[in-house]
């Protein structure tokens, strides 16, 4: 078994105290009923307590729930509430969980893994191609971070990997791995229930490669893949999903396969007409992210097996920060 590379091998006392406080808070809220939601001040207080308990992952989930509560508690509110409760249960049974799932619980709580220790592990060597990239922002309560998700495809092992970068909102994200670029190198995967997020050990750039990525021909196959990911990691918020022989319809707001099944596109995707033009009424091969609700296209895979990025534009600077 690989030794843990988290910053703490034993459950720290502040986290345990925070978990107990949050469990009691949720039980009290359940008795009062969600028809009488917490005030913004109550949300802010319990969120701050989770930060004090060194559980930033719980604080992030509480901020999301508070925002959804302001929207009238849509179905997504109760889904996230269930995920939060499951995370509390997971922490309290941590020692009985399989290794990967236990490490996933730690990661979801916000306990970071040491990159220096990960770098010491053997890596997975492959020809890695950047198939998609997304830039957005994430609030931590105290500040705002820029975030970049870079999806890679390993040609030889036929496996996806995710490089995740965060910087302060006044700093610049790395720009050395644009979609379509490739290199031969090693990646080390973070511990977790799913082998997804990775750390780059070493790389040697190569000329623009052709990509050999066979997407799912039917939408139902992609939905099954997501269900399988959730079965392994109930906190999985998105998966990489490649689709082939797929047709954009409804002004580029949906995708349809040859069985007639449709998939809604993300409201963040504003290139619907560009997607329709690239299609010309013919099926496409796409790469993107599926989060259980909508699909975010990130790239078209051309007939010449090259990547054409169609990722949404980064959000404009926030004048308030």
Secondary structure, 3 states (H helix, E strand, C coil): CCCCCECCCCCCHHHHHHHHHHHHHHHHHHHHCCCCCCCHHHHHHHHHHHHHCCCHHHHHHHHHHHHHHHCCCCHHHHHHHHHHHHHHHHHHCHHHCCHHHHHHHHHHHCCCECHHHHHCCCCEEEEEEEEEEEEEEEECCCCEEEEEEEEEEECCCCEEEEEEEEEECCCCCCCCCCCCCEEEEEEEECCCCCCCEEEEEEEEEECCCCCCCCCECCHHHHHHHHHHHHHHCCCCCCEEEEEEEEEEECCCCEEECCCCCEEEECCCCCCHHHHHHHHCCCCEEEEEEECCCCEEEEEEECCCCCEEECCCCCCCCCCCC
